[in-house]
Every structure is written in C-alpha cells, then in structure tokens.
Amino acid sequence: MTWTKQQKQTVFACYLGWTLDAFDFFLMVFMLKYVAEEFHVDKPTVTNALMLTLAARPIGAFIFGRLADRFGRRPVLMADIVLYSIFGFASAFSPNLVVFFVLRTLFGVAMGGEWGVGSSLTMESIPANSRGLVSGLLQAGYPTGYLLAAVANYFLFDHIGWRGMFMLSLVPALLTLYVRRNVPESPGWEEARNQVKPGFVETLAKEWKLSLYAILLMTAFNFFSHGTQDLYPLFLQEQHKFDTHTVSTLAIIANVGAIIGGLSAGMLSEKIGRRNAITLAALIALPVIPLWAFSTDVAMLAVGAFLIQISVQGAWGVIPAHLNEIAPNAVRATFPGLVYQLGNLLASRCGPIQAGYAKAHDNNFGMALALTAGIVALVIAVLIRFSRERRGEVMQTV
C-alpha cells in the first residue's frame, strides 16, 4: 500500500516528538556529576532526579492518554510537547536541589504523556503491514534523542555549563508548529469520535490479566533500557575517568547501535513475529555484556557499547507496534502509554540502586550495569513468550 503525504508527516512528527522528549531526558544523565557539585551532594543523591522523572511518567501517561482518547490525539500531543519543553527549560533556573527535583518530577509527568499519544496516533494512521518498520523507527527516536544529547554535551557543555544545557530543552516546543500545520487527526479516532465507548475502568477490569502482564513486561523492559543507559556516562566518568569528549563519543557510538537495532528488529518482526524478534534481540545482550561492562580499552568499550544497544533497542523497537496491537481498542491512547510508564515507575529505582551498589563496591559501575543487563535480558526472553501475537491485525478504536 502506498503511503500518503499526511501519513509520512505523521510518522515524522511522532518520531521527532519522542526524539526531542528523549533529548530533554538524557541531558540529565550527562549532568549528574555537575548538578551534584553545584548543590554539594553526592552523585547517588542526584540520581534520585532520574527516579522522580521515571516515577512521575505514569501520571502523565494516564492524564494525557485519557485526554487523547476523549479529545483526539493531535491537540493533546501538541500540548504535551509544549509542557515537557517548559519544565525541562525551567530546570536550568533551579536555586536548590529541592526545586530541581520538583521540576524534574513535573517534567516526568509531561514526558509520560508523549509516547502513548504519539504511538497511538502513528499506528492508527499507517498501513498495517508497515507497523513493524514504523515501530522500529518510532522507538529509534529514543536513542536518537540520547545521541543528540551526547552531541550537545560534546560541543556545548564546556561553553555553557549545566544550566545552559537545560535551556536547550525549550527547542522541542517548536515542533508543535509543524504538528499544527502538517499532521491530521488519527483516522480511527475521527471515525469513532461520536460513538459510545466502554469506560476506562470497565475496559481494564475486563482485561485485568493482560494489564498486569503488560505492566510486568514493561517493568523488565525499562530495567533493560534505563539500566544500560542512564548511568553509562557516570560509569565512564567515575570508573574510567574519561573526559567530556570521550564520554560523549562513546555515548554517540552506543546510540548509533541503538538506532540500527531498533530499525532492524522492527522490520524483522514483520517476518518472524513480534515475540520472536524481541526474544532474539534480548538474548544478543548476553555474550556482549563482558565486552561492554569490563573492557578497559576505549576501542573495546566502544564496540561493546555499540553491540549492547543493538540488543536493548532492538528489543524495544518492536514494542510500539506490539503494545498497540494487544491494547484494548477503546483505550488505545491510554493503555500502551500507561502500562509502559507504570513499568517505568516500578523500574524507577534502577539508577539509585546501581549507583548505591557501585558506591559500596569501590566505584564498580561496570558490575552494576552487567548484573542488571544480564538478569533482565533473560527475564524479557522468558516473559515475552507469554504475550499475544497480533501482528498486522486491524486497529479500531471501539
């Protein structure tokens, strides 16, 4: 089936929305060390900012998801992008750690709404046989945002400092101008906008087993991503004593691997199924972990970073399509984002746990990262076998 111009514009806008959302989030992981120095606290304390952001995301997923199911995907997406940009920008002006934590929490609420609304708008707007490819592309926005944050850190940090870096968070707000001009409402939502839909509680009560399973699955997935990404710059700074440019370069290499992994696994899932593609991607991590976490040479660390993120984001690249396909029809804008972000809530202590482990073991961040990645890769490979396979099914909103 040939894509229309509007379908292409919708995919591009939602990809950029998630890219810039991730950009705002991952600016934080490069700034942990400097925020700790600014407010005279240790680094594990500052990692609580990551935890608060992740823990707040389910609130945003629920609020913005419900609004999108009622008022449409497009206007809610625009409002959400503006809000996460404003809260990210405001973080630059924090006078103390308490205010900084509050602003990162509010940023988490806004960040939590983007993924579910954007993915439902995308998946409801494209041909069914393109979902695997677009799923990988949409999820590739996450490592693309990380990559952009690494590039910004490489070129700008030495000139503008940590507060200046957070001011860059205002840039994503410009995306709303593109969405307003070029992106139409979801065809599925438009067709069903005047029809009576089952209630949210009623729908989830009927599908409670699916809901609990999806939350558990997304908890494992969020441990997989945040457990290999969030403290990676700190691992390079503290354990290997690398400078800003080396840290940024290794993060860029890792995220190139992540983008390749997400796109490849997304496309592969159209041929071998969503569950098989996720299983394969997750298990790739196991032989790569020693190279990624325990190498001492920069070149070997780069190879390990590249390969581990092929695995992590390869598994993740299938998730936008898979969650939207298994979601109850009446709450598609709410369900995928909510279970995803509830998984984030349950995994939100990952950063502080890893930092605490490293602090207790002579700054051994490598072991903390390795244990997380190895355990969770196996858990995902097992859990995904219990999921429903609904590749290519027609998506309706009622």
VOPAGU-2260 file (C-alpha; in pm, 1 decimal, decimal comma):
REM VOPAGU-2260
SITE   aa  ch    i         X         Y         Z
SITE  MET   A    0       0,0       0,0       0,0
SITE  THR   A    1     135,4     343,4     -95,5
SITE  TRP   A    2     176,9     594,2     183,3
SITE  THR   A    3       9,6     932,8     161,0
SITE  LYS   A    4     193,6    1257,0     228,7
SITE  GLN   A    5      -1,6    1303,2     550,1
SITE  GLN   A    6      92,4     954,8     676,2
SITE  LYS   A    7     459,7    1033,9     620,2
SITE  GLN   A    8     423,8    1365,9     800,4
SITE  THR   A    9     250,2    1198,6    1093,3
SITE  VAL   A   10     526,0     940,2    1134,0
SITE  PHE   A   11     794,3    1207,3    1106,2
SITE  ALA   A   12     627,7    1430,7    1365,5
SITE  CYS   A   13     576,0    1150,0    1617,4
SITE  TYR   A   14     931,9    1028,9    1566,0
SITE  LEU   A   15    1059,0    1381,4    1632,7
SITE  GLY   A   16     830,9    1415,1    1934,9
SITE  TRP   A   17     985,3    1108,6    2100,4
SITE  THR   A   18    1335,2    1207,6    1985,8
SITE  LEU   A   19    1314,6    1550,4    2145,1
SITE  ASP   A   20    1143,8    1412,1    2455,2
SITE  ALA   A   21    1436,5    1172,3    2498,8
SITE  PHE   A   22    1682,4    1453,7    2425,5
SITE  ASP   A   23    1541,8    1650,4    2717,2
SITE  PHE   A   24    1557,4    1344,4    2945,0
SITE  PHE   A   25    1910,4    1237,1    2853,9
SITE  LEU   A   26    2057,1    1582,0    2902,4
SITE  MET   A   27    2016,0    1490,9    3268,5
SITE  VAL   A   28    2237,3    1180,2    3257,8
SITE  PHE   A   29    2533,2    1386,1    3136,7
SITE  MET   A   30    2474,9    1649,0    3404,2
SITE  LEU   A   31    2454,0    1423,5    3713,9
SITE  LYS   A   32    2812,7    1491,1    3816,7
SITE  TYR   A   33    2784,0    1867,9    3772,5
SITE  VAL   A   34    2447,0    1906,1    3944,6
SITE  ALA   A   35    2592,9    1714,6    4241,8
SITE  GLU   A   36    2886,4    1955,0    4253,6
SITE  GLU   A   37    2657,7    2261,2    4222,3
SITE  PHE   A   38    2435,3    2160,6    4515,2
SITE  HIS   A   39    2712,7    1997,2    4723,9
SITE  VAL   A   40    2566,6    1645,8    4743,1
SITE  ASP   A   41    2695,7    1305,9    4634,9
SITE  LYS   A   42    2612,4    1158,5    4296,1
SITE  PRO   A   43    2378,0     880,5    4419,2
SITE  THR   A   44    2161,3    1155,8    4571,9
SITE  VAL   A   45    2130,2    1334,5    4238,1
SITE  THR   A   46    2030,0    1009,9    4064,1
SITE  ASN   A   47    1701,8    1049,8    4252,6
SITE  ALA   A   48    1616,7    1310,6    3988,4
SITE  LEU   A   49    1609,2    1026,1    3734,8
SITE  MET   A   50    1395,0     819,7    3969,1
SITE  LEU   A   51    1145,3    1102,4    4019,8
SITE  THR   A   52    1117,0    1165,6    3646,7
SITE  LEU   A   53    1052,4     798,8    3576,3
SITE  ALA   A   54     812,9     758,0    3868,9
SITE  ALA   A   55     602,4    1055,9    3753,5
SITE  ARG   A   56     564,0     934,8    3397,4
SITE  PRO   A   57     260,9     706,9    3465,5
SITE  ILE   A   58      67,8    1012,2    3586,5
SITE  GLY   A   59     126,5    1182,8    3253,4
SITE  ALA   A   60      51,0     866,8    3058,5
SITE  PHE   A   61    -287,9     841,4    3228,2
SITE  ILE   A   62    -381,2    1209,7    3209,6
SITE  PHE   A   63    -273,8    1272,2    2851,3
SITE  GLY   A   64    -389,7     930,1    2736,0
SITE  ARG   A   65    -741,1     985,0    2869,1
SITE  LEU   A   66    -750,0    1332,8    2714,4
SITE  ALA   A   67    -635,5    1189,1    2379,8
SITE  ASP   A   68    -899,7     915,4    2388,4
SITE  ARG   A   69   -1163,6    1182,2    2450,2
SITE  PHE   A   70   -1048,5    1488,6    2253,9
SITE  GLY   A   71    -818,8    1342,8    1988,7
SITE  ARG   A   72    -452,7    1250,8    1957,6
SITE  ARG   A   73    -328,9    1560,7    1773,4
SITE  PRO   A   74    -419,6    1850,5    2008,8
SITE  VAL   A   75    -313,7    1657,4    2317,7
SITE  LEU   A   76      20,9    1569,7    2159,6
SITE  MET   A   77      88,9    1937,9    2091,8
SITE  ALA   A   78       2,1    2040,4    2448,2
SITE  ASP   A   79     221,7    1766,3    2587,6
SITE  ILE   A   80     527,7    1867,7    2381,5
SITE  VAL   A   81     497,5    2229,5    2497,6
SITE  LEU   A   82     475,5    2124,4    2862,3
SITE  TYR   A   83     776,5    1893,7    2868,6
SITE  SER   A   84     980,3    2163,2    2692,8
SITE  ILE   A   85     882,5    2425,7    2950,5
SITE  PHE   A   86     962,3    2207,9    3253,3
SITE  GLY   A   87    1293,3    2094,4    3104,3
SITE  PHE   A   88    1389,6    2457,0    3036,6
SITE  ALA   A   89    1285,2    2565,4    3385,5
SITE  SER   A   90    1525,5    2311,9    3538,5
SITE  ALA   A   91    1809,9    2542,6    3434,1
SITE  PHE   A   92    1697,7    2802,8    3687,8
SITE  SER   A   93    1674,8    2577,8    3994,6
SITE  PRO   A   94    1809,5    2762,5    4301,1
SITE  ASN   A   95    1847,4    2444,3    4507,0
SITE  LEU   A   96    1816,5    2067,5    4485,5
SITE  VAL   A   97    1456,3    2056,0    4613,0
SITE  VAL   A   98    1331,4    2286,2    4337,4
SITE  PHE   A   99    1536,9    2090,0    4085,8
SITE  PHE   A  100    1371,7    1764,9    4197,7
SITE  VAL   A  101    1023,8    1921,8    4176,3
SITE  LEU   A  102    1085,5    2044,8    3821,6
SITE  ARG   A  103    1225,9    1708,0    3709,6
SITE  THR   A  104     913,8    1544,0    3855,4
SITE  LEU   A  105     685,6    1778,3    3660,4
SITE  PHE   A  106     896,4    1712,9    3352,3
SITE  GLY   A  107     833,4    1342,4    3410,9
SITE  VAL   A  108     456,3    1396,8    3411,6
SITE  ALA   A  109     473,8    1572,5    3075,2
SITE  MET   A  110     726,1    1324,7    2933,5
SITE  GLY   A  111     498,5    1037,0    3032,8
SITE  GLY   A  112     222,7    1152,1    2801,6
SITE  GLU   A  113     416,2    1175,6    2475,7
SITE  TRP   A  114     492,5     811,8    2398,2
SITE  GLY   A  115     142,0     669,1    2434,0
SITE  VAL   A  116     -32,2     950,2    2245,7
SITE  GLY   A  117     230,3     965,4    1971,5
SITE  SER   A  118     244,2     589,0    1918,8
SITE  SER   A  119    -135,1     553,3    1900,1
SITE  LEU   A  120    -159,7     842,5    1652,7
SITE  THR   A  121     109,9     679,9    1440,5
SITE  MET   A  122     -12,0     319,7    1449,4
SITE  GLU   A  123    -371,1     421,4    1374,8
SITE  SER   A  124    -260,4     628,2    1074,6
SITE  ILE   A  125     -36,2     388,6     879,4
SITE  PRO   A  126     -88,9      68,0     674,5
SITE  ALA   A  127     -96,5    -244,4     891,2
SITE  ASN   A  128     194,1    -408,6     709,5
SITE  SER   A  129     416,4    -109,8     788,2
SITE  ARG   A  130     380,5    -125,6    1165,9
SITE  GLY   A  131     699,2    -322,7    1228,2
SITE  LEU   A  132     915,4     -80,0    1032,7
SITE  VAL   A  133     744,1     225,3    1182,9
SITE  SER   A  134     759,9      74,2    1531,7
SITE  GLY   A  135    1135,9      45,9    1498,4
SITE  LEU   A  136    1158,0     397,1    1356,3
SITE  LEU   A  137     938,4     545,8    1629,0
SITE  GLN   A  138    1133,9     376,4    1906,9
SITE  ALA   A  139    1460,2     476,3    1738,5
SITE  GLY   A  140    1363,7     828,9    1836,2
SITE  TYR   A  141    1467,3     742,8    2192,0
SITE  PRO   A  142    1834,2     665,4    2116,4
SITE  THR   A  143    1833,2     945,2    1859,5
SITE  GLY   A  144    1744,8    1182,3    2142,8
SITE  TYR   A  145    2023,3    1032,8    2354,4
SITE  LEU   A  146    2261,6    1075,9    2062,0
SITE  LEU   A  147    2162,0    1441,3    2019,4
SITE  ALA   A  148    2213,8    1497,8    2391,6
SITE  ALA   A  149    2561,5    1343,5    2361,5
SITE  VAL   A  150    2643,8    1565,6    2063,4
SITE  ALA   A  151    2521,4    1873,1    2250,7
SITE  ASN   A  152    2730,1    1771,1    2551,4
SITE  TYR   A  153    3037,3    1725,7    2329,5
SITE  PHE   A  154    3016,7    2063,7    2160,7
SITE  LEU   A  155    2837,9    2288,6    2408,0
SITE  PHE   A  156    2890,5    2186,3    2770,0
SITE  ASP   A  157    3235,4    2339,7    2806,8
SITE  HIS   A  158    3092,5    2670,1    2683,9
SITE  ILE   A  159    2750,1    2695,4    2850,5
SITE  GLY   A  160    2767,6    2468,9    3158,0
SITE  TRP   A  161    2493,8    2251,9    3302,1
SITE  ARG   A  162    2236,2    2528,3    3331,2
SITE  GLY   A  163    2285,8    2625,9    2970,1
SITE  MET   A  164    2242,1    2264,1    2866,7
SITE  PHE   A  165    1898,0    2250,1    3028,3
SITE  MET   A  166    1798,8    2569,1    2847,5
SITE  LEU   A  167    1821,7    2366,9    2525,0
SITE  SER   A  168    1507,1    2186,2    2642,7
SITE  LEU   A  169    1295,7    2468,0    2501,5
SITE  VAL   A  170    1383,4    2369,6    2143,5
SITE  PRO   A  171    1126,8    2082,6    2117,1
SITE  ALA   A  172     838,2    2328,0    2165,0
SITE  LEU   A  173     897,2    2443,2    1806,8
SITE  LEU   A  174     778,7    2100,3    1688,2
SITE  THR   A  175     420,0    2194,7    1774,0
SITE  LEU   A  176     422,0    2439,4    1484,7
SITE  TYR   A  177     496,0    2153,3    1245,6
SITE  VAL   A  178     231,2    1927,4    1402,5
SITE  ARG   A  179     -33,0    2200,3    1386,6
SITE  ARG   A  180      34,5    2264,6    1020,0
SITE  ASN   A  181     101,6    1917,7     879,4
SITE  VAL   A  182     -34,4    1638,5    1099,0
SITE  PRO   A  183    -400,5    1530,8    1071,9
SITE  GLU   A  184    -602,0    1363,1    1343,0
SITE  SER   A  185    -596,0     983,0    1366,9
SITE  PRO   A  186    -842,7     838,0    1109,1
SITE  GLY   A  187    -950,7     573,1    1358,9
SITE  TRP   A  188   -1031,1     828,5    1626,2
SITE  GLU   A  189   -1215,3    1051,8    1377,3
SITE  GLU   A  190   -1438,8     764,5    1268,1
SITE  ALA   A  191   -1531,4     673,2    1624,5
SITE  ARG   A  192   -1539,5    1015,4    1789,8
SITE  ASN   A  193   -1918,9    1026,3    1825,2
SITE  GLN   A  194   -1966,6     663,3    1919,8
SITE  VAL   A  195   -2026,0     550,0    2277,5
SITE  LYS   A  196   -1716,0     374,6    2412,0
SITE  PRO   A  197   -1674,7     141,6    2708,4
SITE  GLY   A  198   -1544,1     310,7    3022,6
SITE  PHE   A  199   -1175,6     300,8    3112,0
SITE  VAL   A  200   -1223,3     111,9    3439,8
SITE  GLU   A  201   -1471,6    -124,6    3276,6
SITE  THR   A  202   -1228,1    -199,1    2996,4
SITE  LEU   A  203    -930,7    -264,0    3223,1
SITE  ALA   A  204   -1139,3    -474,1    3462,8
SITE  LYS   A  205   -1232,7    -696,4    3173,1
SITE  GLU   A  206    -868,8    -717,4    3062,8
SITE  TRP   A  207    -703,4    -724,8    3405,4
SITE  LYS   A  208    -478,7   -1021,1    3327,7
SITE  LEU   A  209    -349,3    -851,1    3013,4
SITE  SER   A  210    -295,0    -526,4    3206,0
SITE  LEU   A  211     -93,2    -689,4    3483,8
SITE  TYR   A  212     110,5    -888,7    3235,9
SITE  ALA   A  213     186,3    -581,8    3023,4
SITE  ILE   A  214     296,6    -382,0    3329,9
SITE  LEU   A  215     529,6    -664,1    3436,5
SITE  LEU   A  216     671,5    -690,5    3085,3
SITE  MET   A  217     731,2    -316,1    3063,6
SITE  THR   A  218     896,7    -314,6    3405,8
SITE  ALA   A  219    1152,9    -558,8    3268,9
SITE  PHE   A  220    1192,3    -353,7    2951,7
SITE  ASN   A  221    1251,5     -34,5    3147,4
SITE  PHE   A  222    1514,4    -201,3    3364,9
SITE  PHE   A  223    1676,6    -311,9    3038,1
SITE  SER   A  224    1690,0      35,8    2885,3
SITE  HIS   A  225    1747,6     257,3    3188,4
SITE  GLY   A  226    1977,3       0,8    3345,8
SITE  THR   A  227    2211,4      14,7    3046,4
SITE  GLN   A  228    2178,3     382,8    2954,1
SITE  ASP   A  229    2115,6     620,8    3243,1
SITE  LEU   A  230    2435,3     565,4    3442,6
SITE  TYR   A  231    2653,0     484,2    3142,4
SITE  PRO   A  232    2806,8     835,4    3126,2
SITE  LEU   A  233    2869,6     823,4    3503,0
SITE  PHE   A  234    3033,6     479,4    3458,6
SITE  LEU   A  235    3270,9     632,0    3203,1
SITE  GLN   A  236    3335,2     944,8    3411,8
SITE  GLU   A  237    3385,3     784,0    3751,3
SITE  GLN   A  238    3525,6     437,9    3679,8
SITE  HIS   A  239    3733,0     516,3    3371,0
SITE  LYS   A  240    3799,7     887,4    3439,2
SITE  PHE   A  241    3725,5     983,0    3078,1
SITE  ASP   A  242    3685,8    1345,6    2978,3
SITE  THR   A  243    3369,8    1507,2    2839,0
SITE  HIS   A  244    3458,8    1444,0    2475,1
SITE  THR   A  245    3541,6    1074,0    2525,9
SITE  VAL   A  246    3222,6    1015,8    2725,4
SITE  SER   A  247    3015,8    1187,4    2458,6
SITE  THR   A  248    3185,4     996,3    2175,6
SITE  LEU   A  249    3117,2     658,1    2338,2
SITE  ALA   A  250    2755,2     757,9    2404,8
SITE  ILE   A  251    2714,7     858,2    2039,6
SITE  ILE   A  252    2855,5     521,6    1923,8
SITE  ALA   A  253    2620,7     337,5    2160,6
SITE  ASN   A  254    2319,1     522,0    2026,1
SITE  VAL   A  255    2411,3     460,3    1663,8
SITE  GLY   A  256    2394,8      92,3    1756,7
SITE  ALA   A  257    2062,0     152,3    1928,2
SITE  ILE   A  258    1911,0     313,5    1619,3
SITE  ILE   A  259    2033,1      28,7    1397,4
SITE  GLY   A  260    1897,3    -226,7    1643,9
SITE  GLY   A  261    1554,5     -67,1    1670,3
SITE  LEU   A  262    1506,6     -33,6    1294,6
SITE  SER   A  263    1638,5    -383,7    1220,7
SITE  ALA   A  264    1432,0    -563,5    1483,7
SITE  GLY   A  265    1120,3    -365,9    1393,1
SITE  MET   A  266    1148,0    -473,7    1028,9
SITE  LEU   A  267    1239,4    -829,2    1126,1
SITE  SER   A  268     926,6    -852,8    1341,7
SITE  GLU   A  269     711,7    -824,7    1027,5
SITE  LYS   A  270     866,8   -1151,0     906,0
SITE  ILE   A  271     920,8   -1361,6    1218,7
SITE  GLY   A  272     662,4   -1208,7    1454,1
SITE  ARG   A  273     683,3    -961,5    1741,4
SITE  ARG   A  274     760,9   -1217,9    2012,4
SITE  ASN   A  275    1038,5   -1390,3    1819,1
SITE  ALA   A  276    1207,5   -1063,2    1725,3
SITE  ILE   A  277    1204,7    -944,7    2088,1
SITE  THR   A  278    1340,0   -1277,7    2214,7
SITE  LEU   A  279    1624,5   -1275,6    1965,3
SITE  ALA   A  280    1719,2    -915,0    2035,9
SITE  ALA   A  281    1718,5    -959,9    2414,4
SITE  LEU   A  282    1939,0   -1269,4    2405,0
SITE  ILE   A  283    2201,9   -1093,7    2191,6
SITE  ALA   A  284    2294,0    -897,0    2505,8
SITE  LEU   A  285    2427,3   -1197,2    2697,5
SITE  PRO   A  286    2753,1   -1263,7    2508,8
SITE  VAL   A  287    2816,8    -889,4    2471,1
SITE  ILE   A  288    2799,5    -792,4    2841,2
SITE  PRO   A  289    3165,2    -872,8    2933,8
SITE  LEU   A  290    3294,8    -664,0    2644,6
SITE  TRP   A  291    3061,2    -375,0    2726,6
SITE  ALA   A  292    3098,6    -360,9    3104,7
SITE  PHE   A  293    3450,7    -488,9    3177,2
SITE  SER   A  294    3672,7    -369,8    2890,6
SITE  THR   A  295    3943,5    -118,1    2978,2
SITE  ASP   A  296    4042,2     -11,9    2628,0
SITE  VAL   A  297    3840,8     271,1    2469,4
SITE  ALA   A  298    3805,5      86,6    2138,4
SITE  MET   A  299    3669,6    -227,8    2304,2
SITE  LEU   A  300    3433,3     -23,5    2520,0
SITE  ALA   A  301    3304,7     139,0    2201,0
SITE  VAL   A  302    3240,7    -198,3    2036,2
SITE  GLY   A  303    3065,3    -322,5    2348,7
SITE  ALA   A  304    2850,9     -10,1    2375,1
SITE  PHE   A  305    2750,6     -38,5    2009,8
SITE  LEU   A  306    2653,1    -405,4    2037,5
SITE  ILE   A  307    2470,9    -387,9    2371,1
SITE  GLN   A  308    2243,6    -112,7    2242,9
SITE  ILE   A  309    2168,2    -309,8    1926,5
SITE  SER   A  310    2024,8    -565,5    2168,6
SITE  VAL   A  311    1845,9    -326,7    2405,4
SITE  GLN   A  312    1685,2    -102,3    2147,2
SITE  GLY   A  313    1635,0    -395,1    1911,5
SITE  ALA   A  314    1400,5    -545,1    2169,7
SITE  TRP   A  315    1244,8    -204,1    2232,1
SITE  GLY   A  316    1199,2    -136,4    1861,6
SITE  VAL   A  317     915,1    -387,9    1844,7
SITE  ILE   A  318     729,2    -251,5    2146,9
SITE  PRO   A  319     530,7      41,0    1995,2
SITE  ALA   A  320     367,2    -192,6    1743,4
SITE  HIS   A  321     324,8    -479,2    1987,1
SITE  LEU   A  322     164,9    -278,8    2269,5
SITE  ASN   A  323     -73,3    -101,7    2033,2
SITE  GLU   A  324    -173,0    -433,5    1873,7
SITE  ILE   A  325    -253,0    -601,9    2205,5
SITE  ALA   A  326    -420,9    -292,6    2357,7
SITE  PRO   A  327    -798,8    -290,2    2412,4
SITE  ASN   A  328    -949,2     -88,3    2126,9
SITE  ALA   A  329   -1140,3     169,6    2331,8
SITE  VAL   A  330    -838,2     284,7    2534,4
SITE  ARG   A  331    -554,0     258,0    2285,1
SITE  ALA   A  332    -415,7     606,8    2355,2
SITE  THR   A  333    -415,8     530,0    2728,0
SITE  PHE   A  334    -327,1     160,4    2759,1
SITE  PRO   A  335      14,1     138,0    2584,5
SITE  GLY   A  336     146,5     456,3    2741,5
SITE  LEU   A  337       7,6     375,9    3086,7
SITE  VAL   A  338     146,1      22,0    3111,3
SITE  TYR   A  339     476,5     145,3    2967,1
SITE  GLN   A  340     502,5     422,7    3224,7
SITE  LEU   A  341     383,5     206,6    3513,8
SITE  GLY   A  342     672,8     -17,5    3417,1
SITE  ASN   A  343     889,3     293,4    3441,1
SITE  LEU   A  344     752,7     359,4    3789,5
SITE  LEU   A  345     841,0       8,7    3905,9
SITE  ALA   A  346    1186,3      38,3    3748,0
SITE  SER   A  347    1245,8     395,4    3865,0
SITE  ARG   A  348    1481,0     292,2    4145,7
SITE  CYS   A  349    1717,2     133,9    3894,8
SITE  GLY   A  350    1957,6     430,3    3882,9
SITE  PRO   A  351    1986,8     482,8    4259,8
SITE  ILE   A  352    2021,0     105,8    4313,9
SITE  GLN   A  353    2302,1      82,1    4059,4
SITE  ALA   A  354    2475,4     391,8    4197,4
SITE  GLY   A  355    2443,5     259,9    4552,7
SITE  TYR   A  356    2587,6     -76,3    4450,3
SITE  ALA   A  357    2880,4      92,1    4276,4
SITE  LYS   A  358    2949,1     316,2    4576,5
SITE  ALA   A  359    2952,8      13,0    4807,0
SITE  HIS   A  360    3190,2    -177,0    4575,9
SITE  ASP   A  361    3471,1      72,5    4515,5
SITE  ASN   A  362    3300,2     258,9    4228,3
SITE  ASN   A  363    3241,9     -61,7    4031,3
SITE  PHE   A  364    2972,4      71,5    3799,5
SITE  GLY   A  365    3063,1    -193,4    3541,9
SITE  MET   A  366    2944,6    -478,3    3763,8
SITE  ALA   A  367    2622,2    -291,4    3849,0
SITE  LEU   A  368    2547,2    -242,9    3478,9
SITE  ALA   A  369    2640,4    -601,4    3389,7
SITE  LEU   A  370    2421,2    -761,1    3655,9
SITE  THR   A  371    2122,7    -551,8    3552,3
SITE  ALA   A  372    2159,3    -621,2    3180,6
SITE  GLY   A  373    2218,9    -995,4    3219,0
SITE  ILE   A  374    1930,4   -1065,9    3455,0
SITE  VAL   A  375    1678,1    -853,4    3269,9
SITE  ALA   A  376    1768,5    -986,8    2924,6
SITE  LEU   A  377    1681,6   -1337,0    3045,8
SITE  VAL   A  378    1359,9   -1218,7    3212,8
SITE  ILE   A  379    1242,3   -1048,3    2892,0
SITE  ALA   A  380    1324,0   -1353,3    2680,7
SITE  VAL   A  381    1102,1   -1564,1    2907,2
SITE  LEU   A  382     819,5   -1314,9    2967,2
SITE  ILE   A  383     761,9   -1228,1    2602,2
SITE  ARG   A  384     679,5   -1591,0    2521,0
SITE  PHE   A  385     354,1   -1548,2    2718,8
SITE  SER   A  386     238,7   -1246,7    2517,0
SITE  ARG   A  387     -28,8   -1243,0    2247,3
SITE  GLU   A  388      91,0   -1232,0    1886,8
SITE  ARG   A  389    -134,9    -991,8    1694,8
SITE  ARG   A  390      91,8    -878,4    1416,8
SITE  GLY   A  391     -95,9    -697,0    1141,1
SITE  GLU   A  392    -444,0    -707,2    1295,0
SITE  VAL   A  393    -684,5    -425,6    1209,5
SITE  MET   A  394    -686,4    -143,6    1466,6
SITE  GLN   A  395   -1018,9       5,8    1566,8
SITE  THR   A  396   -1098,3     249,9    1843,8
SITE  VAL   A  397   -1420,8      84,8    1956,9
